[in-house]
Amino acid sequence: MSRAIVHIDMNTFFVSCERLTNSELNGIPLIIGGGDRGVVASCSYEARKFGVRSAMPIHMAMKLCPQAKIMKGDMELYSRLSHDITEIIQEKAPVVEKASIDEFYLDITGMDKFYGSYKWTDELAHRITKETGLPLTFALSVNKTVSKIGTGEGKQKQNLEIPEHLVQSFLNPLSIRKIPMVGQKTFELLSRIGIRTIRTLSEMPAESLQQMIGKNGNELWKKANGIDNTPVEPYTERKSISTEHTFSQDTIDVMKLNRILQGMVEKLAYQLRAEEWLTSTVTVKIRYANFDTETKQSRVPYTSADHILTQTVTDLFTKLYQRRMRLRLIGVRFSGLVRGTYQIDLFNDTEEMLSLYQAMDRMKTRYGFDAVMRCAGASFKPNNKDEILKRKK
């Protein structure tokens, strides 16, 4: 039996959230992002007509569209509305994967036996828009790749259903850039030898493609031929990563404790970015010398940025550590994880800050986590009793 996979994409999500609270923003070019030295986090279709795109420097976007209105953005609002959408979908769909703050995959295989799969999805989409006021596009097909490409096309042609026998004819005329795993470098490489459409790519021998671009060549060939057996991974708020540090000697040194906490945050935040996760819940744990254990947690807008998470952890620790008693253990946990590429705070950070994160992450990936660290967190040296990057499902 063919699978029935739905991809739901909330249209210009940040922009739509802002327009929900302020109707005067409707119909005008709107850019969500930082100040003059920041980058575009999201933009309206009216701004896109001028060539404005996400992650573009604000100063460049303003040259392309000087009449655009720039707003800093409200990640707390976006996170809350994202949770509302998630709850609506989880109530109805049998299997849900939250791919990012504003997109979802649903596996509704077998639904057509009892209720037309497209009709069911269309009614769910109408319910989401009715209850949240937010627009969306969806596509229904046999796998995640085709349905995701379908939502991209559906933004011009409305919601799409691409049955199995029409998958290749749907894909063939499209640009290879429509395939999710094709980045700028791969596109330029394939374009130089005349491969610009999915049809041409699908007809190329898989072995030749693998020789050209390496281990991902075979996977790219499969996607060009509409083949993708990747399962829809059920979304759960219980997934987390964490680390704990047990002291060889109990301590009351608050400065030392804060430095170690910062090192923990830096390590976990790097892991979030490396695996493209965002966290929405931060928990700090302490254990006193008498083995009393206490925790305190806080919800945060989806993020994976060290400096945002460090401030949250520091505030939680200050509120939590009230008894002037020595500590034997401290720990940090990030939970409520979702997949996402908003890897840093696009609303506040400058181009320089974004570049710094990217450069540090490249060095950590190549030479190891300890290759480059902030001075404050350099005190964190894992010992054998530490639980490093433990995942819970």
Legacy VTK file of the C-alpha trace (Angstrom):
# vtk DataFile Version 3.0
C-alpha trace
ASCII
DATASET POLYDATA
POINTS 393 float
0.000 0.000 0.000
1.319 3.434 -0.960
1.952 5.800 1.907
-0.045 8.997 2.304
2.273 11.722 3.577
1.170 15.306 4.156
3.487 18.300 4.433
1.987 21.401 6.067
3.813 24.716 5.736
2.553 27.799 7.539
2.758 30.600 4.973
5.290 33.334 5.858
4.732 32.318 9.459
6.375 35.207 11.311
4.745 37.759 9.015
1.334 36.094 9.364
1.640 36.118 13.167
2.371 39.851 13.171
-0.547 40.556 10.821
-2.807 38.559 13.112
-2.237 41.143 15.842
-2.090 44.216 13.577
-4.292 44.318 10.465
-2.587 47.535 9.293
0.345 45.343 8.208
-1.781 43.510 5.640
-0.817 43.994 2.011
2.403 45.936 2.607
6.025 44.797 2.139
7.041 43.573 5.599
10.428 42.380 6.841
10.927 40.633 10.187
14.494 40.913 11.449
17.106 42.815 13.400
18.393 46.343 13.025
20.439 47.854 10.206
23.252 45.335 10.732
20.959 42.348 11.281
19.491 39.838 8.834
16.038 38.999 7.485
14.286 36.340 9.582
11.159 36.360 7.414
9.503 38.566 4.815
6.098 38.950 3.204
5.281 37.952 -0.352
5.039 41.659 -1.170
8.713 42.053 -0.175
9.769 38.864 -1.968
8.601 40.335 -5.250
11.528 42.759 -4.941
14.022 39.951 -4.364
14.101 40.016 -0.551
14.843 36.615 0.986
15.346 35.082 4.445
18.873 35.356 5.921
19.649 38.320 3.644
21.368 41.279 5.377
18.827 43.951 6.300
20.783 46.711 4.546
20.689 44.721 1.294
16.953 44.022 1.682
16.274 47.738 2.143
18.151 48.568 -1.042
15.938 46.122 -2.923
12.729 47.249 -1.225
13.169 50.664 0.451
9.438 51.016 1.112
9.348 47.900 3.296
8.429 48.127 6.972
10.950 46.458 9.293
9.852 44.834 12.539
12.082 43.242 15.161
9.800 40.243 15.664
8.215 38.593 18.695
9.529 35.035 19.121
7.362 34.461 22.188
4.258 35.106 20.066
5.519 32.821 17.298
6.370 30.030 19.748
2.955 30.222 21.405
1.098 30.072 18.099
3.325 27.214 16.945
2.333 25.255 20.062
-1.353 25.983 19.345
-1.018 24.631 15.809
0.824 21.548 17.067
-1.953 20.726 19.530
-4.634 20.975 16.831
-2.718 18.664 14.495
-1.814 16.127 17.193
-5.449 15.888 18.241
-6.451 14.704 14.758
-3.486 13.124 12.977
-2.286 9.574 13.812
1.436 10.294 13.269
2.902 13.827 13.381
6.461 15.078 12.929
7.130 18.707 13.808
9.910 19.491 11.348
10.360 23.090 12.500
8.478 25.889 14.206
6.240 26.304 11.146
6.156 23.013 9.228
4.823 19.540 9.889
4.752 16.086 8.308
1.736 13.806 8.821
1.512 10.108 7.975
-2.166 9.393 7.275
-1.654 6.120 5.414
-4.893 4.109 5.332
-7.098 7.135 5.972
-8.529 6.868 2.453
-10.274 3.611 3.395
-12.528 5.446 5.806
-12.352 9.052 4.716
-10.746 10.596 1.627
-7.154 11.518 2.527
-7.244 14.835 0.658
-10.658 15.748 2.082
-9.466 14.891 5.599
-6.345 17.044 5.198
-8.320 19.911 3.705
-10.704 19.916 6.662
-7.757 19.871 9.100
-6.194 22.821 7.265
-9.439 24.783 7.484
-9.668 24.047 11.205
-6.110 25.280 11.817
-6.799 28.527 9.967
-10.188 28.988 11.649
-8.827 28.488 15.181
-5.529 30.354 14.795
-6.259 32.815 11.986
-3.059 31.741 10.210
-2.844 30.731 6.519
-1.100 27.561 5.367
-0.343 25.417 2.359
-0.319 21.621 2.287
0.560 18.898 -0.182
-0.378 15.210 -0.082
1.773 12.585 -1.754
3.559 9.250 -1.259
6.624 10.498 0.658
8.149 13.444 2.504
10.279 14.735 -0.384
7.451 14.963 -2.920
4.977 16.444 -0.435
7.506 19.093 0.666
8.236 20.062 -2.940
4.466 20.106 -3.431
3.890 22.754 -0.774
6.491 24.954 -2.455
4.603 24.682 -5.737
1.266 24.932 -3.980
1.968 28.451 -2.791
1.232 29.501 -6.375
-1.239 26.726 -7.331
-2.995 26.151 -3.993
-2.952 22.854 -2.117
-1.833 19.851 -4.140
-2.411 16.117 -4.221
0.269 14.200 -6.133
-0.693 10.523 -6.475
1.988 7.905 -7.062
1.437 7.566 -10.819
1.864 11.335 -11.307
4.937 11.857 -9.104
7.553 11.775 -11.876
5.553 13.935 -14.278
5.098 16.447 -11.451
8.807 16.523 -10.618
10.302 16.414 -14.133
9.875 20.059 -15.260
10.940 21.555 -11.930
14.363 23.052 -11.225
16.779 20.845 -9.300
16.816 23.621 -6.688
13.354 22.443 -5.637
14.891 19.282 -4.163
15.378 19.998 -0.416
18.985 18.726 -0.247
20.263 20.769 -3.226
22.201 23.785 -1.958
23.893 26.568 -3.890
27.181 24.700 -4.417
25.483 21.525 -5.676
23.242 23.575 -7.949
26.210 25.401 -9.477
28.153 22.143 -9.934
25.287 20.386 -11.716
24.371 23.470 -13.742
27.866 23.642 -15.217
27.289 20.287 -16.924
23.787 21.165 -18.066
21.745 19.519 -15.314
19.107 22.064 -14.347
15.812 20.158 -14.301
14.785 17.209 -12.182
14.054 15.203 -15.350
17.669 15.488 -16.497
18.923 14.635 -13.028
16.650 11.597 -12.730
17.922 10.208 -16.052
21.573 10.496 -15.026
23.224 7.244 -13.819
23.270 7.143 -10.032
26.904 5.964 -10.050
28.030 8.996 -12.068
26.193 11.342 -9.731
27.840 9.733 -6.717
31.276 10.180 -8.280
30.532 13.860 -8.846
29.154 14.930 -5.467
30.161 12.103 -3.130
28.139 9.960 -0.745
24.977 12.049 -1.121
24.841 11.396 -4.857
22.753 8.239 -4.611
20.325 9.898 -2.193
19.936 12.856 -4.546
19.259 10.500 -7.483
16.541 8.760 -5.451
14.839 12.045 -4.622
14.944 13.109 -8.283
13.132 9.864 -9.067
10.536 10.433 -6.363
11.979 7.789 -4.031
12.072 8.558 -0.301
11.392 5.940 2.361
12.179 8.260 5.283
9.548 7.691 7.986
7.525 10.405 9.644
9.142 10.640 13.075
6.501 11.110 15.796
6.901 14.444 17.560
7.165 14.452 21.325
7.914 17.228 23.779
9.776 14.731 26.000
12.860 14.587 23.742
15.817 16.314 25.370
19.571 16.610 25.664
21.319 17.165 28.967
24.585 17.147 30.862
25.459 16.889 34.556
28.661 17.527 36.488
29.457 15.818 39.798
32.146 17.522 41.866
34.963 15.501 43.398
34.629 17.873 46.369
31.378 19.634 47.267
31.546 23.365 46.560
29.875 26.633 47.465
31.913 28.739 45.026
29.171 30.557 43.064
31.554 32.041 40.500
32.964 28.595 39.760
29.476 27.127 39.509
28.376 29.791 37.029
31.459 29.254 34.867
30.793 25.524 34.701
27.136 26.114 33.863
28.194 28.395 31.000
30.489 25.686 29.676
27.632 23.186 29.844
25.364 25.531 27.905
28.005 26.122 25.260
28.478 22.382 24.737
24.770 21.596 24.567
23.950 24.593 22.349
26.654 23.539 19.892
25.108 20.076 19.795
21.689 21.600 19.108
23.027 23.546 16.142
25.091 20.644 14.821
22.005 18.413 14.719
19.595 21.238 13.746
17.506 21.230 16.903
15.842 24.131 18.688
14.860 24.042 22.341
11.829 25.602 24.000
12.383 24.496 27.616
15.461 24.972 29.823
15.931 23.143 33.132
18.654 23.602 35.758
19.277 20.898 38.377
21.259 21.084 41.608
22.021 18.485 44.277
23.134 19.591 47.718
25.752 17.848 49.851
22.954 16.144 51.830
21.590 14.746 48.515
18.530 17.017 48.422
17.847 17.594 44.726
15.991 20.584 43.249
15.176 21.717 39.707
13.740 24.813 38.103
12.727 25.261 34.471
11.648 28.002 32.111
10.005 28.145 28.701
11.927 30.123 26.077
11.263 31.053 22.452
12.718 28.344 20.183
16.468 28.880 19.988
19.905 27.249 19.937
21.986 30.334 20.678
24.576 30.181 23.477
24.118 33.725 24.696
20.326 33.444 25.001
20.429 30.054 26.727
23.296 31.090 29.019
21.281 34.034 30.338
18.292 31.776 30.986
20.410 29.184 32.808
22.132 31.858 34.892
18.776 33.347 35.937
17.365 29.923 36.814
20.425 29.008 38.885
20.246 32.292 40.806
16.588 31.634 41.692
17.219 27.962 42.469
20.347 28.126 44.645
18.963 29.791 47.765
20.346 27.568 50.537
23.925 28.405 51.484
24.909 24.772 51.456
27.616 23.076 49.413
26.630 21.484 46.107
27.744 18.070 44.904
26.108 18.177 41.428
24.765 20.635 38.869
23.079 19.917 35.553
21.401 21.511 32.535
18.709 20.046 30.296
17.201 21.369 27.057
13.833 19.834 26.150
10.774 20.517 24.029
13.022 20.086 21.000
11.948 20.604 17.406
13.878 20.416 14.180
14.724 23.847 12.870
17.141 25.988 10.968
16.546 29.209 12.945
19.821 28.391 14.604
20.435 31.735 16.207
18.494 34.801 17.153
17.859 36.379 13.773
15.943 39.226 15.418
18.744 40.591 17.567
22.020 39.344 16.150
24.150 41.205 13.650
25.801 39.717 10.567
29.009 39.618 12.595
27.353 37.566 15.358
25.921 35.095 12.839
29.314 34.754 11.163
31.003 34.252 14.555
28.668 31.366 15.447
29.195 29.739 12.064
32.989 30.082 12.288
33.115 28.710 15.847
30.894 25.774 14.931
33.085 24.923 11.931
36.171 24.891 14.146
34.444 22.764 16.795
33.276 20.300 14.166
36.720 19.997 12.604
38.997 20.098 15.648
36.720 19.132 18.528
34.503 21.027 20.951
37.430 22.299 23.053
39.157 23.886 20.021
37.442 27.208 20.666
35.423 28.240 23.727
34.337 31.346 25.532
36.629 32.152 28.426
33.796 32.021 30.960
32.887 28.457 30.038
36.391 27.045 29.753
36.215 25.769 33.355
33.829 23.003 32.306
35.897 19.822 32.118
33.706 16.694 31.940
34.608 13.917 34.346
33.784 10.240 34.188
30.568 10.661 36.155
29.156 13.281 33.806
26.142 12.462 31.676
26.997 14.210 28.432
24.397 14.881 25.737
21.987 12.241 26.969
18.891 11.954 24.761
15.538 11.045 26.243
12.513 10.001 24.251
LINES 1 394
393 0 1 2 3 4 5 6 7 8 9 10 11 12 13 14 15 16 17 18 19 20 21 22 23 24 25 26 27 28 29 30 31 32 33 34 35 36 37 38 39 40 41 42 43 44 45 46 47 48 49 50 51 52 53 54 55 56 57 58 59 60 61 62 63 64 65 66 67 68 69 70 71 72 73 74 75 76 77 78 79 80 81 82 83 84 85 86 87 88 89 90 91 92 93 94 95 96 97 98 99 100 101 102 103 104 105 106 107 108 109 110 111 112 113 114 115 116 117 118 119 120 121 122 123 124 125 126 127 128 129 130 131 132 133 134 135 136 137 138 139 140 141 142 143 144 145 146 147 148 149 150 151 152 153 154 155 156 157 158 159 160 161 162 163 164 165 166 167 168 169 170 171 172 173 174 175 176 177 178 179 180 181 182 183 184 185 186 187 188 189 190 191 192 193 194 195 196 197 198 199 200 201 202 203 204 205 206 207 208 209 210 211 212 213 214 215 216 217 218 219 220 221 222 223 224 225 226 227 228 229 230 231 232 233 234 235 236 237 238 239 240 241 242 243 244 245 246 247 248 249 250 251 252 253 254 255 256 257 258 259 260 261 262 263 264 265 266 267 268 269 270 271 272 273 274 275 276 277 278 279 280 281 282 283 284 285 286 287 288 289 290 291 292 293 294 295 296 297 298 299 300 301 302 303 304 305 306 307 308 309 310 311 312 313 314 315 316 317 318 319 320 321 322 323 324 325 326 327 328 329 330 331 332 333 334 335 336 337 338 339 340 341 342 343 344 345 346 347 348 349 350 351 352 353 354 355 356 357 358 359 360 361 362 363 364 365 366 367 368 369 370 371 372 373 374 375 376 377 378 379 380 381 382 383 384 385 386 387 388 389 390 391 392
